[in-house]
Amino acid sequence: MKSYDIAIIGAGWAGFNAALRADSLGLKIALIEESTLGGTCLNRGCIPTKFLVQTAKIFSQAKKANQYGLEIANPGVKFNETKQKKDIMVDALKNNLENLLKSKNSIDLIRARAKLLSRNEISLGDERISAKYILIASGSMPKELGNLRFNSQKILSSTEILNLENLPKNILIIGGGVIGCEFASIFSNLGIGVSIVEYMDRLLPAEDAEISRKLESIFKKRKINIQTKTDAKTIDLKDFDKVLLCTGRRPNTSGMGLEELHIIFEKERIITDEYMRTNIENIYAAGDCTSIKQLAHVATHQAIIAVENATAKKHTFDYRLIPNCIFTDPEIASVGMDEEIARECGIEINIDRFDFMGSGMARIMSEAEGFVKIISDKKTDKIIGASLIGPKVTELISTLTVAIKTQLTRKEVADTIFAHPTLSESISEALRRGVYGF
């Protein structure tokens, strides 16, 4: 039986980066994956969906070319070719990951389904391995809803919809969260009739309420039919060519031997402490299987922290500093506290704003809908949160993440020189108006 310093179950974004960090620490690693490298993010999530976001964006811009004095006659969509190009891109990225792992002599990539036999032993079908430490990074999968079940024909998951080769005439999206709104934006920009049903009272219920209202207003201008406070059971599915069911994701933890080993989990998610350690001292978990925050960049940092803590370091994760990005059109991004949370915490706050209608670059791009909203503590002047909607805000949010991490005041950021004309100067514009009144 082969022995390792650490065995990592799952080679998604958490597991892959955990293996690289373990390699840099001089450990001998078993990286176990039953499916494909890159997990949900690369194969069924972040990367292929953002390819479709970009495809839809280009098509939408082509239809507006006359705003720039350009003539592009009758732009069309060959969606089967779009799918092929998406798949080629994903395969190229997977090959890069595979080649990187091959260059690491300390990492054994094992293609098998893993099951925990003890705190140190793992079954890999007909074989077994042992490891001093184990990291579970098994990811998540789309969740079905009551009697609504995926059938790969009409009712599709966020995974299955990526395999479409032809666009439907219309689509019903059940769930107005991040995934639902991103796909609504994609299909709307491609000229497809889109309807959204959301059980809560607004789209993106986890986001700043003002941001949610703004996105809903923009979607309605684009003829997207939105029904909030609506149970999907009341909708006649016969009226739609396709139905995308995206009401959340559930941890992929069944059949792994967690129950037999008495690892504590709740509603399928593995419970960890602040060091990403389970109730069994040498077994850690990271990424979507913990369901703390199902984001690829969170999974990466959780996994790195887990590996470092397994080697006697004591690092924790500061969940205040997670940038959240939604790739709708326009984009949405947030970090730290939003206005509502800050007020609920009893913090007296400043709210500094800048509307993209006042941005030269946003006007040049013909994407001037949206705003920057920055929250700061009135007592200390330190920035504690931000919510943005508008062009490229998924890039701008990193600046505000650094500002919160380094505890910068709004005056310090307002006094920082941002290049002109750029979208990023909207951050200093918002703060300068609040600090100096101009």
C-alpha positions as CSV (number, residue, x, y, z in Angstrom):
1,M,0.0,0.0,0.0
2,K,1.5,3.3,-1.1
3,S,1.8,6.1,1.5
4,Y,1.6,9.8,1.1
5,D,2.0,12.9,3.3
6,I,-1.4,14.2,2.1
7,A,-4.2,12.7,0.0
8,I,-6.5,15.2,-1.7
9,I,-9.9,14.0,-2.8
10,G,-11.1,16.1,-5.8
11,A,-9.0,17.9,-8.4
12,G,-11.2,21.0,-8.8
13,W,-10.0,24.4,-8.1
14,A,-9.6,23.7,-4.4
15,G,-7.9,20.3,-4.8
16,F,-5.7,21.4,-7.6
17,N,-4.3,24.4,-5.8
18,A,-4.0,22.5,-2.6
19,A,-1.7,20.0,-4.4
20,L,0.4,22.9,-5.8
21,R,0.8,24.4,-2.3
22,A,1.6,21.0,-0.8
23,D,4.2,20.5,-3.5
24,S,5.8,23.8,-2.6
25,L,6.0,22.7,1.0
26,G,7.9,19.5,0.0
27,L,5.1,17.0,0.7
28,K,4.3,13.8,-1.2
29,I,0.8,14.1,-2.6
30,A,-2.0,11.9,-3.9
31,L,-4.4,13.9,-5.9
32,I,-7.5,11.8,-6.5
33,E,-10.1,12.7,-9.2
34,E,-12.8,10.4,-10.6
35,S,-13.9,12.8,-13.3
36,T,-12.0,15.6,-15.0
37,L,-9.4,18.1,-13.8
38,G,-10.6,21.5,-12.9
39,G,-13.9,20.5,-11.4
40,T,-17.0,22.5,-11.7
41,C,-15.3,25.8,-12.3
42,L,-13.3,24.8,-15.4
43,N,-15.7,22.3,-16.9
44,R,-19.2,23.2,-15.9
45,G,-19.1,26.6,-14.2
46,C,-17.0,29.8,-14.2
47,I,-15.0,29.3,-17.4
48,P,-17.6,27.9,-19.9
49,T,-20.3,30.3,-18.7
50,K,-18.0,33.3,-19.0
51,F,-17.2,32.2,-22.5
52,L,-20.9,32.4,-23.2
53,V,-21.1,35.8,-21.4
54,Q,-18.4,37.1,-23.7
55,T,-20.1,35.5,-26.8
56,A,-23.4,37.1,-26.0
57,K,-21.7,40.5,-25.2
58,I,-20.0,40.6,-28.6
59,F,-23.2,39.8,-30.4
60,S,-25.1,42.5,-28.4
61,Q,-22.3,45.0,-29.3
62,A,-22.4,44.0,-32.9
63,K,-26.1,44.9,-33.1
64,K,-25.2,48.4,-31.7
65,A,-22.4,49.0,-34.1
66,N,-24.2,51.9,-35.8
67,Q,-23.7,53.9,-32.6
68,Y,-20.1,54.1,-33.6
69,G,-20.7,54.8,-37.3
70,L,-20.0,51.2,-38.2
71,E,-22.2,49.0,-40.4
72,I,-22.4,45.3,-39.6
73,A,-25.2,43.8,-41.6
74,N,-27.4,41.1,-40.0
75,P,-25.2,39.6,-37.3
76,G,-26.3,36.1,-36.4
77,V,-25.6,33.3,-34.0
78,K,-24.2,29.9,-34.9
79,F,-24.6,28.4,-31.5
80,N,-23.3,24.9,-32.4
81,E,-20.0,26.6,-33.4
82,T,-20.1,28.6,-30.1
83,K,-20.4,25.3,-28.2
84,Q,-17.5,23.8,-30.1
85,K,-15.2,26.8,-29.5
86,K,-16.2,26.8,-25.8
87,D,-15.3,23.1,-25.6
88,I,-12.0,23.6,-27.3
89,M,-11.1,26.4,-24.9
90,V,-12.0,24.3,-21.9
91,D,-9.9,21.4,-23.2
92,A,-6.9,23.6,-23.8
93,L,-7.1,24.8,-20.2
94,K,-7.4,21.3,-18.9
95,N,-4.4,20.3,-20.9
96,N,-2.5,23.1,-19.2
97,L,-3.4,21.8,-15.8
98,E,-2.5,18.2,-16.7
99,N,0.9,19.3,-18.0
100,L,1.6,21.4,-14.9
101,L,0.8,18.3,-12.7
102,K,3.1,16.1,-14.8
103,S,6.0,18.6,-14.1
104,K,5.6,18.0,-10.4
105,N,7.3,14.8,-9.3
106,S,5.8,14.9,-5.9
107,I,2.2,14.8,-7.1
108,D,0.5,11.5,-8.2
109,L,-2.7,12.1,-10.1
110,I,-4.9,9.1,-9.4
111,R,-8.1,8.6,-11.5
112,A,-10.5,6.8,-9.2
113,R,-13.4,7.3,-6.9
114,A,-12.2,7.7,-3.3
115,K,-13.8,6.3,-0.2
116,L,-12.5,6.9,3.3
117,L,-11.9,3.6,5.2
118,S,-10.2,5.1,8.3
119,R,-8.6,8.4,9.3
120,N,-5.5,7.5,7.3
121,E,-6.7,4.9,4.7
122,I,-8.6,5.5,1.4
123,S,-10.1,3.0,-0.9
124,L,-9.5,3.6,-4.7
125,G,-11.6,0.7,-6.0
126,D,-9.2,-2.3,-6.0
127,E,-6.4,-0.4,-4.4
128,R,-5.8,1.4,-1.2
129,I,-3.5,4.2,-0.1
130,S,-2.6,5.7,3.2
131,A,-1.9,9.3,4.1
132,K,-0.8,11.3,7.1
133,Y,-3.3,14.0,6.2
134,I,-6.5,14.0,4.1
135,L,-8.1,17.0,2.4
136,I,-11.7,16.5,1.1
137,A,-12.3,18.9,-1.8
138,S,-15.1,17.0,-3.5
139,G,-17.1,20.0,-4.8
140,S,-20.8,20.3,-5.4
141,M,-23.6,19.5,-7.9
142,P,-26.8,21.2,-9.1
143,K,-29.7,20.8,-6.8
144,E,-33.2,19.6,-7.9
145,L,-36.4,21.1,-6.6
146,G,-39.2,19.0,-5.2
147,N,-41.0,17.3,-8.1
148,L,-38.9,19.2,-10.7
149,R,-36.2,16.8,-11.8
150,F,-33.5,17.2,-14.4
151,N,-34.3,15.2,-17.5
152,S,-31.6,16.3,-19.9
153,Q,-34.3,17.2,-22.5
154,K,-36.5,20.1,-21.3
155,I,-35.7,20.6,-17.6
156,L,-32.0,21.3,-17.5
157,S,-29.3,21.9,-14.9
158,S,-26.7,24.6,-15.2
159,T,-24.4,21.7,-16.3
160,E,-26.7,20.4,-19.0
161,I,-27.5,23.7,-20.5
162,L,-23.9,24.1,-21.4
163,N,-24.3,21.2,-23.8
164,L,-27.0,22.9,-25.9
165,E,-26.1,23.0,-29.6
166,N,-29.0,25.0,-30.7
167,L,-30.7,28.0,-29.1
168,P,-34.3,27.6,-28.0
169,K,-37.0,30.1,-28.9
170,N,-37.6,30.9,-25.3
171,I,-36.5,29.7,-21.9
172,L,-37.8,29.7,-18.3
173,I,-35.3,30.2,-15.6
174,I,-36.3,29.0,-12.2
175,G,-34.2,30.8,-9.6
176,G,-33.2,34.4,-9.8
177,G,-29.9,34.0,-8.0
178,V,-26.4,34.4,-9.5
179,I,-26.6,31.5,-11.9
180,G,-30.1,32.3,-13.0
181,C,-29.3,36.0,-13.6
182,E,-26.1,35.2,-15.5
183,F,-27.9,32.9,-17.9
184,A,-30.8,35.3,-18.2
185,S,-28.3,37.9,-19.4
186,I,-26.6,35.5,-21.8
187,F,-29.8,34.3,-23.5
188,S,-31.4,37.8,-23.6
189,N,-28.3,39.2,-25.3
190,L,-28.5,36.4,-27.8
191,G,-32.1,37.4,-28.7
192,I,-33.9,34.6,-26.8
193,G,-37.2,35.2,-25.0
194,V,-36.4,34.9,-21.2
195,S,-38.6,34.5,-18.2
196,I,-37.3,34.3,-14.6
197,V,-39.3,33.0,-11.6
198,E,-37.9,33.7,-8.2
199,Y,-39.5,32.6,-4.9
200,M,-38.0,35.5,-2.9
201,D,-39.2,39.1,-3.2
202,R,-36.4,40.2,-5.5
203,L,-33.6,39.0,-7.8
204,L,-30.3,38.3,-6.2
205,P,-31.7,38.3,-2.7
206,A,-28.2,38.0,-1.1
207,E,-27.0,41.3,-2.8
208,D,-27.5,44.9,-1.8
209,A,-31.2,45.7,-2.3
210,E,-30.5,48.8,-4.5
211,I,-28.3,46.7,-6.8
212,S,-31.0,44.1,-7.1
213,R,-33.6,46.7,-8.0
214,K,-31.3,48.3,-10.6
215,L,-30.6,44.9,-12.3
216,E,-34.3,44.1,-12.3
217,S,-35.0,47.5,-13.9
218,I,-32.4,46.9,-16.6
219,F,-33.7,43.4,-17.3
220,K,-37.2,44.6,-17.7
221,K,-36.1,47.2,-20.2
222,R,-34.7,44.3,-22.2
223,K,-38.0,42.5,-22.2
224,I,-37.0,39.9,-19.7
225,N,-40.2,38.7,-17.9
226,I,-39.6,38.7,-14.1
227,Q,-41.9,37.1,-11.6
228,T,-40.7,37.4,-8.0
229,K,-42.5,36.1,-4.9
230,T,-43.7,33.2,-7.2
231,D,-43.6,29.5,-6.6
232,A,-42.3,27.6,-9.7
233,K,-45.1,25.1,-9.1
234,T,-47.6,27.6,-10.3
235,I,-46.0,28.0,-13.7
236,D,-47.1,26.0,-16.8
237,L,-43.9,24.6,-18.2
238,K,-45.6,23.8,-21.5
239,D,-45.2,27.4,-22.5
240,F,-41.4,27.1,-22.7
241,D,-39.0,25.3,-25.0
242,K,-36.5,24.9,-22.2
243,V,-36.5,25.2,-18.5
244,L,-33.3,26.0,-16.6
245,L,-33.5,24.9,-12.9
246,C,-30.9,26.7,-10.9
247,T,-32.1,26.9,-7.3
248,G,-28.7,26.2,-5.7
249,R,-26.0,23.5,-5.5
250,R,-25.5,20.8,-3.0
251,P,-22.3,19.4,-1.6
252,N,-20.9,16.3,-3.4
253,T,-20.3,14.2,-0.2
254,S,-22.4,11.0,-0.6
255,G,-20.8,7.6,-0.7
256,M,-17.4,8.8,0.6
257,G,-17.5,7.0,3.9
258,L,-18.1,10.2,6.0
259,E,-20.9,8.6,8.0
260,E,-18.9,5.4,8.8
261,L,-15.9,7.6,10.0
262,H,-18.3,9.8,12.0
263,I,-17.2,13.0,10.3
264,I,-19.6,15.7,11.3
265,F,-21.7,17.1,8.4
266,E,-25.0,18.9,8.2
267,K,-27.3,18.8,5.2
268,E,-24.5,17.1,3.2
269,R,-22.0,19.9,3.9
270,I,-18.9,19.0,5.8
271,I,-18.4,21.1,9.0
272,T,-15.0,22.5,9.7
273,D,-13.4,24.8,12.2
274,E,-11.7,28.1,11.4
275,Y,-8.6,26.1,10.3
276,M,-10.6,24.1,7.8
277,R,-10.2,21.0,10.0
278,T,-13.1,18.5,10.5
279,N,-13.8,16.9,13.8
280,I,-11.1,14.3,13.0
281,E,-7.8,16.0,13.6
282,N,-5.9,15.0,10.5
283,I,-8.8,15.3,8.0
284,Y,-9.6,18.7,6.5
285,A,-12.2,20.0,4.0
286,A,-12.3,22.9,1.6
287,G,-14.4,24.3,-1.2
288,D,-18.0,23.7,-2.2
289,C,-18.3,20.6,0.0
290,T,-18.2,22.9,3.0
291,S,-20.8,25.2,1.5
292,I,-19.4,28.2,3.4
293,K,-19.1,30.2,0.2
294,Q,-19.4,28.3,-3.1
295,L,-16.9,30.4,-5.0
296,A,-13.8,29.2,-6.8
297,H,-11.6,31.8,-5.3
298,V,-12.9,31.0,-1.8
299,A,-12.2,27.3,-2.5
300,T,-8.6,28.0,-3.5
301,H,-7.8,30.0,-0.4
302,Q,-9.6,27.5,1.9
303,A,-7.6,24.7,0.4
304,I,-4.3,26.5,0.7
305,I,-5.0,27.3,4.3
306,A,-6.0,23.7,5.0
307,V,-2.7,22.4,3.6
308,E,-0.7,25.0,5.6
309,N,-2.5,24.2,8.8
310,A,-1.8,20.5,8.2
311,T,1.9,21.4,8.3
312,A,1.5,23.0,11.8
313,K,0.7,26.6,10.7
314,K,-2.3,28.3,12.2
315,H,-4.0,30.3,9.5
316,T,-7.7,31.3,9.4
317,F,-9.9,32.6,6.6
318,D,-11.3,36.2,6.8
319,Y,-14.6,35.9,5.1
320,R,-15.2,39.6,5.2
321,L,-12.7,40.0,2.4
322,I,-14.3,37.8,-0.3
323,P,-15.1,39.7,-3.5
324,N,-18.4,38.5,-5.0
325,C,-18.7,38.8,-8.8
326,I,-21.8,38.3,-10.9
327,F,-21.2,38.3,-14.7
328,T,-24.5,39.7,-15.8
329,D,-24.7,42.5,-18.3
330,P,-24.1,44.9,-16.6
331,E,-21.7,43.2,-14.2
332,I,-22.2,43.2,-10.4
333,A,-19.6,43.0,-7.7
334,S,-19.5,43.4,-4.0
335,V,-17.2,43.0,-1.0
336,G,-17.5,43.5,2.7
337,M,-20.6,44.8,4.3
338,D,-23.5,46.2,2.3
339,E,-25.7,49.1,3.5
340,E,-28.3,46.9,5.1
341,I,-25.9,44.7,7.0
342,A,-23.9,47.6,8.3
343,R,-27.0,49.2,9.7
344,E,-28.1,46.0,11.3
345,C,-24.7,45.8,13.0
346,G,-25.4,49.3,14.4
347,I,-22.6,50.9,12.5
348,E,-23.0,54.6,11.7
349,I,-22.0,54.8,8.0
350,N,-21.1,57.1,5.2
351,I,-22.4,56.1,1.7
352,D,-20.4,57.5,-1.2
353,R,-21.7,57.0,-4.7
354,F,-20.7,57.7,-8.3
355,D,-23.0,57.1,-11.2
356,F,-21.5,55.7,-14.4
357,M,-23.5,58.2,-16.4
358,G,-20.7,60.6,-15.3
359,S,-17.9,58.4,-16.5
360,G,-16.2,59.3,-19.8
361,M,-15.0,55.8,-20.4
362,A,-18.4,54.2,-19.6
363,R,-20.0,56.6,-22.1
364,I,-17.4,55.7,-24.7
365,M,-18.2,52.0,-24.1
366,S,-22.0,52.8,-24.3
367,E,-22.3,51.1,-20.9
368,A,-23.2,54.0,-18.6
369,E,-26.0,52.3,-16.6
370,G,-25.0,51.5,-13.0
371,F,-23.2,53.0,-10.1
372,V,-20.4,52.6,-7.5
373,K,-21.6,52.5,-3.9
374,I,-18.9,52.6,-1.1
375,I,-19.7,52.0,2.6
376,S,-17.4,53.4,5.3
377,D,-17.5,53.6,9.1
378,K,-18.3,57.2,10.0
379,K,-16.3,57.0,13.3
380,T,-13.1,55.7,11.7
381,D,-13.5,56.8,8.1
382,K,-12.4,53.2,7.1
383,I,-13.9,51.5,4.1
384,I,-15.9,48.5,5.2
385,G,-17.8,47.5,2.1
386,A,-18.8,48.2,-1.5
387,S,-21.5,47.3,-4.0
388,L,-21.1,48.0,-7.7
389,I,-23.2,47.5,-10.8
390,G,-21.8,48.6,-14.2
391,P,-19.1,47.9,-16.8
392,K,-16.2,45.8,-15.7
393,V,-17.0,46.1,-12.0
394,T,-15.8,42.5,-11.5
395,E,-12.3,44.0,-12.1
396,L,-12.8,47.2,-10.1
397,I,-13.8,45.3,-7.0
398,S,-10.3,44.1,-6.3
399,T,-9.2,47.7,-5.6
400,L,-11.8,48.0,-2.9
401,T,-11.0,44.5,-1.5
402,V,-7.4,45.7,-1.0
403,A,-8.7,48.9,0.6
404,I,-10.7,47.0,3.1
405,K,-7.9,44.4,3.8
406,T,-5.4,47.2,4.5
407,Q,-8.0,49.3,6.4
408,L,-7.7,52.3,4.2
409,T,-9.8,55.3,4.9
410,R,-12.0,56.8,2.3
411,K,-9.8,60.0,2.3
412,E,-6.7,57.9,1.6
413,V,-8.3,56.3,-1.4
414,A,-9.8,59.6,-2.5
415,D,-6.3,61.1,-2.5
416,T,-4.9,58.2,-4.6
417,I,-4.4,59.1,-8.3
418,F,-6.4,57.0,-10.7
419,A,-5.7,57.2,-14.4
420,H,-8.1,59.1,-16.7
421,P,-10.1,58.2,-18.7
422,T,-10.7,54.8,-17.0
423,L,-13.6,53.0,-15.3
424,S,-11.5,52.6,-12.1
425,E,-11.4,56.4,-11.5
426,S,-15.1,56.0,-10.6
427,I,-13.9,54.8,-7.2
428,S,-11.9,57.9,-6.4
429,E,-14.7,60.1,-7.9
430,A,-17.2,58.6,-5.5
431,L,-15.0,59.1,-2.5
432,R,-13.7,62.5,-3.5
433,R,-17.2,63.8,-3.7
434,G,-18.0,62.5,-0.3
435,V,-14.7,63.7,1.3
436,Y,-14.2,67.0,-0.4
437,G,-17.7,67.8,-1.8
438,F,-16.7,67.9,-5.5
